[in-house]
Amino acid sequence: MISFVVGVGLCTVAAGALVARYVEIPGHLTLYAVIASPFLVMAAVLALLVFVWGRRWAMAAIACCLTAALMAPQIPWYVSADPGQGGVPLRAMTINMLFGNADATDVVERATSAADVVMAQELTPEAVRALSAAGMNAAFPFQALEPRAEAAGVGVYSRFPITDVLRIPGYELAMVKARVHVAGVSDALTVMSIHFAAPWPQPIDGWRRDVSKFGKTLAEVADQSNGAPVLVGGDFNSTIDMRPYRELLSNGYRDAAEQAGAGREFTYPSNERIPPFMGIDHFLTRDCTAVSSYTARIAGTDHRALLATVMLPAAGTS
């Protein structure tokens, strides 16, 4: 009897985790459940072991199906896409600078060694000056910046020429779009540095509005790019378990970590006390292929930087 009660309890927890992945997120309680869902997969596995130990075979079969249902959506995130032949690699980095407090020297050193394009969020006027003093302008002379106070600013730094800079209106925080002219690439790359409103601790409504309208923005960017590659990077304040985020992965857009087969990239929180357990910073690709994705700690901020290498179509191949 004990094995039955324990197993049913574990199955209930696991079933809740499965349901959380496919529901809307109306409030904070649902948000917490979705964030916890990837760690609750083990509840189904434990339930299976408990039922097998208790020789309750029918219940073990249910637990086995529940385990499979929870694990199956994870598998594609660990299978890399074929980038094809003849592409031009572009290294990208996105970093939330925590109200501009990220260590400017650390940001510049990491970006200089590992990136060709940098998307920054929570970019303040003070942070722009600190980055410039640390050598950012020398390494990334082409820029599309919208610095603002506290968390609202964003920017794009590039080694390659930038044109057609556009500030995207209608969102709680700034978003910037630009075209980057990468040497050897058939068409200019459209890049965006974006930042959704945080769903917590403030009311979740701002985040819900941002994520719900962003699909339309992505569609407009896809239409305007006319088949040229697109790279969107930033703080989505969303994990891959959240249905509203996964709904953005349509119309040719893919998550770079999934495309590269890198799996979950935990970027938050980044400090010495608590290891990161949420992946809320992402790159989205369209008409290009991510071949690597990884994170790096940056001093002074609560986000790890997310870095990816993306293969862009070479001139003459599109």
C-alpha positions as CSV (number, residue, x, y, z in Angstrom):
1,M,0.0,0.0,0.0
2,I,2.8,2.4,0.8
3,S,4.4,1.9,-2.6
4,F,1.1,2.7,-4.2
5,V,0.5,5.9,-2.3
6,V,4.1,7.1,-2.8
7,G,4.0,6.2,-6.5
8,V,0.7,7.9,-7.1
9,G,2.0,11.0,-5.3
10,L,5.1,11.1,-7.5
11,C,3.0,10.6,-10.7
12,T,0.8,13.5,-9.7
13,V,3.8,15.7,-9.3
14,A,5.1,14.6,-12.7
15,A,1.8,15.0,-14.4
16,G,1.6,18.5,-13.1
17,A,5.0,19.2,-14.6
18,L,3.8,17.9,-17.9
19,V,0.6,20.0,-17.9
20,A,2.6,23.1,-17.0
21,R,4.5,23.0,-20.2
22,Y,1.3,23.3,-22.3
23,V,-0.8,25.8,-20.5
24,E,-0.9,29.6,-20.7
25,I,0.8,31.4,-17.8
26,P,-1.8,33.6,-16.2
27,G,0.0,34.3,-13.0
28,H,3.0,33.7,-10.8
29,L,1.9,30.3,-9.4
30,T,1.8,28.9,-12.9
31,L,5.1,30.6,-13.7
32,Y,6.8,28.9,-10.7
33,A,5.3,25.5,-11.8
34,V,6.7,25.9,-15.3
35,I,10.1,26.9,-14.0
36,A,10.2,23.8,-11.8
37,S,8.9,21.4,-14.5
38,P,12.2,20.3,-16.0
39,F,13.4,19.2,-12.5
40,L,10.3,17.3,-11.8
41,V,10.9,14.8,-14.6
42,M,12.6,12.7,-11.9
43,A,9.3,12.3,-10.1
44,A,8.1,10.1,-13.0
45,V,11.3,8.0,-13.0
46,L,11.0,7.5,-9.2
47,A,7.4,6.6,-9.5
48,L,8.3,4.0,-12.1
49,L,10.9,2.5,-9.7
50,V,8.5,2.5,-6.8
51,F,5.8,0.8,-8.8
52,V,8.2,-1.8,-10.1
53,W,9.5,-2.4,-6.6
54,G,5.9,-2.9,-5.4
55,R,5.1,-5.1,-8.4
56,R,2.3,-2.9,-9.4
57,W,2.7,-3.4,-13.2
58,A,-0.3,-1.5,-14.5
59,M,0.8,1.6,-12.5
60,A,4.4,1.0,-13.6
61,A,3.2,1.2,-17.2
62,I,1.4,4.5,-16.6
63,A,4.6,5.9,-14.9
64,C,6.6,4.7,-17.9
65,C,4.4,6.5,-20.3
66,L,4.5,9.6,-18.2
67,T,8.3,9.4,-18.1
68,A,8.4,9.1,-21.9
69,A,6.0,12.0,-22.3
70,L,8.2,14.3,-20.2
71,M,11.5,13.3,-21.7
72,A,10.5,13.2,-25.4
73,P,10.3,17.0,-25.8
74,Q,13.9,17.3,-24.4
75,I,15.5,15.0,-27.0
76,P,15.5,17.4,-30.0
77,W,17.5,20.0,-27.9
78,Y,20.4,17.6,-27.9
79,V,20.5,16.8,-31.6
80,S,22.4,19.3,-33.8
81,A,21.2,20.5,-37.2
82,D,23.2,20.1,-40.3
83,P,24.7,23.6,-41.2
84,G,25.4,22.5,-44.8
85,Q,28.5,23.5,-46.7
86,G,30.3,26.8,-47.4
87,G,28.8,29.0,-44.7
88,V,30.5,32.0,-43.1
89,P,30.8,31.7,-39.3
90,L,29.6,34.6,-37.1
91,R,30.2,34.6,-33.3
92,A,27.5,36.3,-31.3
93,M,27.2,37.2,-27.6
94,T,24.3,38.5,-25.6
95,I,24.6,39.8,-22.1
96,N,22.2,41.4,-19.6
97,M,24.3,44.0,-17.7
98,L,22.2,44.2,-14.5
99,F,21.3,48.0,-14.6
100,G,24.6,48.6,-16.3
101,N,26.7,47.2,-13.4
102,A,28.4,44.3,-15.3
103,D,32.1,44.7,-15.1
104,A,33.0,46.6,-18.3
105,T,36.5,45.1,-18.6
106,D,35.2,41.6,-18.2
107,V,32.5,42.2,-20.9
108,V,35.0,43.7,-23.3
109,E,37.6,40.9,-22.7
110,R,35.0,38.2,-23.3
111,A,33.4,39.9,-26.3
112,T,36.8,40.6,-27.9
113,S,38.0,37.0,-27.6
114,A,34.7,35.3,-28.5
115,A,32.3,37.5,-30.5
116,D,31.8,39.4,-33.7
117,V,28.5,40.9,-32.7
118,V,27.3,41.7,-29.1
119,M,23.7,42.3,-28.0
120,A,23.5,44.1,-24.7
121,Q,20.5,44.6,-22.4
122,E,20.1,46.8,-19.4
123,L,22.5,49.1,-21.1
124,T,22.7,52.4,-19.3
125,P,24.5,55.6,-20.4
126,E,27.0,55.0,-17.7
127,A,27.6,51.4,-19.0
128,V,28.2,52.7,-22.5
129,R,30.8,55.1,-21.2
130,A,32.4,52.3,-19.1
131,L,32.5,49.9,-22.0
132,S,34.0,52.6,-24.2
133,A,36.8,53.3,-21.7
134,A,37.5,49.5,-21.5
135,G,38.1,49.3,-25.2
136,M,34.7,48.2,-26.6
137,N,34.7,50.9,-29.3
138,A,38.1,49.9,-30.6
139,A,37.1,46.2,-31.0
140,F,33.5,46.9,-32.1
141,P,33.4,50.2,-33.9
142,F,30.0,49.8,-35.4
143,Q,27.1,50.3,-33.0
144,A,23.4,50.7,-32.7
145,L,22.7,51.8,-29.1
146,E,19.7,52.8,-27.2
147,P,21.0,53.4,-23.6
148,R,18.4,54.1,-21.0
149,A,18.3,54.3,-17.2
150,E,18.1,51.1,-15.1
151,A,16.8,48.1,-17.1
152,A,15.3,49.7,-20.2
153,G,18.4,50.2,-22.5
154,V,19.7,47.8,-25.2
155,G,22.4,47.9,-27.8
156,V,24.2,46.2,-30.6
157,Y,28.0,46.3,-31.0
158,S,29.6,44.9,-34.2
159,R,32.9,44.4,-35.9
160,F,31.1,44.7,-39.2
161,P,29.4,47.8,-40.7
162,I,25.8,48.5,-39.5
163,T,23.0,50.1,-41.4
164,D,19.3,50.6,-41.2
165,V,19.1,51.0,-37.4
166,L,15.6,51.0,-36.1
167,R,14.2,51.3,-32.6
168,I,11.2,49.0,-32.2
169,P,8.3,50.7,-30.5
170,G,5.5,49.3,-28.4
171,Y,7.4,47.3,-25.8
172,E,8.0,48.1,-22.1
173,L,11.8,48.0,-22.7
174,A,13.9,49.2,-25.6
175,M,14.5,46.9,-28.6
176,V,16.9,47.7,-31.4
177,K,17.1,46.2,-34.9
178,A,19.9,46.7,-37.5
179,R,21.5,45.2,-40.6
180,V,25.0,43.9,-40.2
181,H,27.1,43.6,-43.4
182,V,29.3,40.5,-42.7
183,A,32.2,40.0,-45.1
184,G,31.6,37.1,-47.5
185,V,27.9,36.8,-46.7
186,S,25.4,36.9,-49.6
187,D,22.9,39.3,-47.8
188,A,23.1,41.5,-44.8
189,L,22.3,39.9,-41.5
190,T,19.4,41.4,-39.6
191,V,20.1,41.5,-35.9
192,M,17.9,42.4,-32.9
193,S,18.8,43.1,-29.3
194,I,15.6,42.5,-27.3
195,H,14.5,42.5,-23.7
196,F,11.1,41.4,-22.5
197,A,9.6,42.8,-19.3
198,A,10.3,40.6,-16.3
199,P,7.3,38.4,-15.2
200,W,8.4,38.6,-11.5
201,P,8.4,40.1,-8.9
202,Q,6.2,42.7,-10.5
203,P,2.8,41.7,-12.0
204,I,3.1,39.3,-15.0
205,D,1.0,41.4,-17.3
206,G,3.9,43.3,-18.9
207,W,5.7,40.1,-19.8
208,R,2.5,38.6,-21.2
209,R,1.9,41.6,-23.4
210,D,5.5,41.6,-24.7
211,V,5.7,37.9,-25.5
212,S,2.2,37.9,-27.1
213,K,3.0,40.7,-29.5
214,F,6.6,39.6,-30.3
215,G,5.4,36.9,-32.7
216,K,4.0,39.6,-35.0
217,T,7.3,41.5,-34.7
218,L,9.3,38.4,-35.7
219,A,6.9,37.9,-38.7
220,E,7.5,41.5,-39.8
221,V,11.3,41.1,-39.5
222,A,11.1,37.9,-41.5
223,D,9.1,39.6,-44.3
224,Q,11.5,42.6,-44.3
225,S,14.6,40.3,-44.5
226,N,13.4,38.8,-47.7
227,G,15.2,35.5,-47.2
228,A,18.3,37.0,-45.7
229,P,19.5,35.6,-42.3
230,V,18.1,36.9,-39.0
231,L,19.6,36.7,-35.5
232,V,17.7,37.8,-32.5
233,G,19.4,37.8,-29.1
234,G,18.6,39.0,-25.7
235,D,16.8,38.4,-22.4
236,F,13.5,36.9,-23.1
237,N,12.7,36.3,-19.4
238,S,11.4,33.0,-20.7
239,T,12.5,29.3,-20.5
240,I,12.1,26.7,-23.2
241,D,9.4,25.1,-21.0
242,M,7.1,28.1,-21.4
243,R,4.5,27.6,-24.1
244,P,4.4,31.3,-25.1
245,Y,8.2,31.2,-25.7
246,R,8.0,28.0,-27.8
247,E,5.2,29.5,-29.9
248,L,7.8,32.1,-31.1
249,L,9.7,29.2,-32.6
250,S,7.8,29.1,-35.9
251,N,7.9,30.7,-39.3
252,G,11.5,29.5,-39.7
253,Y,12.8,30.7,-36.3
254,R,14.7,28.3,-34.1
255,D,16.4,28.5,-30.8
256,A,20.1,28.5,-31.4
257,A,20.8,26.2,-28.4
258,E,18.4,23.6,-29.9
259,Q,19.7,24.1,-33.4
260,A,23.3,23.5,-32.1
261,G,22.2,20.5,-30.1
262,A,23.6,22.2,-26.9
263,G,20.5,21.4,-24.8
264,R,19.5,23.6,-21.9
265,E,21.7,26.7,-21.4
266,F,21.2,28.0,-17.9
267,T,21.9,31.7,-17.7
268,Y,20.2,32.9,-14.5
269,P,21.0,33.5,-11.7
270,S,24.7,33.9,-12.0
271,N,26.4,34.4,-8.6
272,E,28.5,32.5,-6.2
273,R,25.7,31.4,-3.9
274,I,23.1,29.9,-6.3
275,P,24.1,28.0,-9.5
276,P,22.0,29.1,-12.6
277,F,18.9,27.0,-13.0
278,M,17.0,28.9,-15.6
279,G,17.7,29.6,-19.3
280,I,16.1,32.9,-20.0
281,D,18.6,34.4,-22.4
282,H,18.3,33.1,-26.0
283,F,19.3,33.5,-29.6
284,L,16.8,32.9,-32.3
285,T,18.0,32.1,-35.8
286,R,16.3,32.3,-39.2
287,D,17.8,31.3,-42.5
288,C,21.1,30.6,-40.7
289,T,22.3,27.7,-38.5
290,A,23.8,27.8,-35.0
291,V,26.6,25.3,-34.6
292,S,27.6,26.0,-31.0
293,S,26.1,27.6,-27.9
294,Y,27.5,28.0,-24.5
295,T,27.5,30.4,-21.5
296,A,30.2,32.3,-19.6
297,R,30.2,34.1,-16.3
298,I,30.6,37.9,-16.4
299,A,31.5,39.7,-13.2
300,G,29.0,42.2,-11.8
301,T,25.8,40.9,-13.3
302,D,23.2,38.2,-12.3
303,H,23.1,36.8,-15.9
304,R,25.7,34.6,-17.6
305,A,26.6,35.7,-21.1
306,L,25.2,33.4,-23.8
307,L,27.5,32.9,-26.8
308,A,26.8,31.2,-30.1
309,T,28.5,30.6,-33.4
310,V,26.1,30.9,-36.4
311,M,26.8,29.8,-40.0
312,L,25.6,32.4,-42.4
313,P,25.0,31.7,-46.2
314,A,28.1,32.6,-48.1
315,A,28.0,34.9,-51.1
316,G,26.9,32.9,-54.2
317,T,25.1,30.2,-52.2
318,S,21.7,31.8,-51.4
